[in-house]
Amino acid sequence: MRQVLSLALALLFASCTSEEPPVDPHTVEEPPAGPRVVALQASDPHAGTSCGNGLCDVGEEYLSCANDCCQTDDSCACVAVCGNGFCDDNETHGSCPSDCCEVTPDGHCVPTCGNGFCEIGEDHASCPSECCETLPNGACAPVCGNLVCQTGEDHASCPSDCCETLPSGSCVPVCGDGGCTDGEDHASCPSDCCETLPSGSCVPVCGNGTCTTGEDHASCPSDCCETLPNGACLPVCGNLFCEAGESHVSCPSDCCETSPNGACLPVCGNGSCEEGEETSCVPDCCRRGPTGACLPVCGGSAPAAEAHRVERRG
């Protein structure tokens, strides 16, 4: 029994002393050298988002979203293109100054006055076009004329940025600014304020695109739809909405053909890579190159989102 207990203690001690050393959270792993291979799969949580999010998502490619997707070669690796706004592999400041900054020995970009950023090493004295003059607390000093009423400014010192105020602190109403503010009404400022009913609501105006109280299809067909007994609009085939009472049979222009679960059936050739078409509809789902031709499928049988475009310095 004593031997078993000793063995158990020895195993417990070994397990406690064989942990991996802690990882320094400030350590940044350098990306591997060479061309970047397409890696982000459709299962990535960022997949399916819009163009401009920095990820080349499913359904996006270089021609449709050059901001997110790189040009690729036959091996599906990104091709370095000087002038695309990314410092790609095999590019440096020497070979492509438009994409890659000049770097300091520690790897940071050398500050450049005129690039639109107040960088480390720049201040208002050295680069006034990018760095504001600062107050002792580090905040930017107010500048009259920037259309922002900053701390230290008021209507007397900067009327272009700050409104004249009432004792309550709110702005004095200005007729013609598009807002019906306190102190204005239809009589004093018809351009900002509507004519009102005794209830306080606006008098309906036919033709403003809103079916308001007092209007109906008979009195204002441009604003109000024809209605059913339950108050819902009558369906209109051809308005691109599949409304209650319409189906693919009665209005194919508005309603898709559906599967038993109610989902639209995929239609090859409509320009959208729908569920079930990944491998069966090349025109909708293939990745296209600069010429518009389909590129080889990368990372398996189904198209996958491309690697996150990470800007590399140097």
NORKA-V542522 format. One record per backbone hydrogen bond with DSSP energy under -1.0 kcal/mol. CO is the residue of the C=O (numbers start at 1). NH is the residue of the N-H. If there is no record, write none. Layout:
BEGIN
CO&NH ; CO&NH
END
This chain:
BEGIN
1&5 ; 2&6 ; 3&7 ; 4&8 ; 5&9 ; 6&10 ; 7&11 ; 8&12 ; 9&13 ; 10&14 ; 11&15 ; 12&16 ; 13&17 ; 24&27 ; 36&78 ; 41&44 ; 44&47 ; 46&49 ; 50&53 ; 54&309 ; 55&57 ; 56&306 ; 57&60 ; 61&65 ; 65&69 ; 71&79 ; 73&76 ; 77&73 ; 81&84 ; 86&88 ; 87&312 ; 88&91 ; 92&96 ; 96&99 ; 96&100 ; 102&110 ; 104&107 ; 108&104 ; 112&115 ; 117&119 ; 119&122 ; 123&127 ; 127&130 ; 127&131 ; 133&141 ; 135&138 ; 139&135 ; 143&146 ; 148&150 ; 150&153 ; 154&158 ; 158&161 ; 158&162 ; 164&172 ; 166&169 ; 170&166 ; 174&177 ; 179&181 ; 181&184 ; 185&189 ; 189&192 ; 189&193 ; 195&203 ; 197&200 ; 201&197 ; 205&208 ; 210&212 ; 212&215 ; 216&220 ; 220&223 ; 220&224 ; 226&234 ; 228&231 ; 232&228 ; 236&239 ; 241&243 ; 243&246 ; 247&251 ; 251&254 ; 251&255 ; 257&265 ; 259&262 ; 263&259 ; 267&270 ; 272&274 ; 274&277 ; 277&281 ; 281&285 ; 282&286 ; 287&295 ; 289&292 ; 293&289 ; 308&310
END
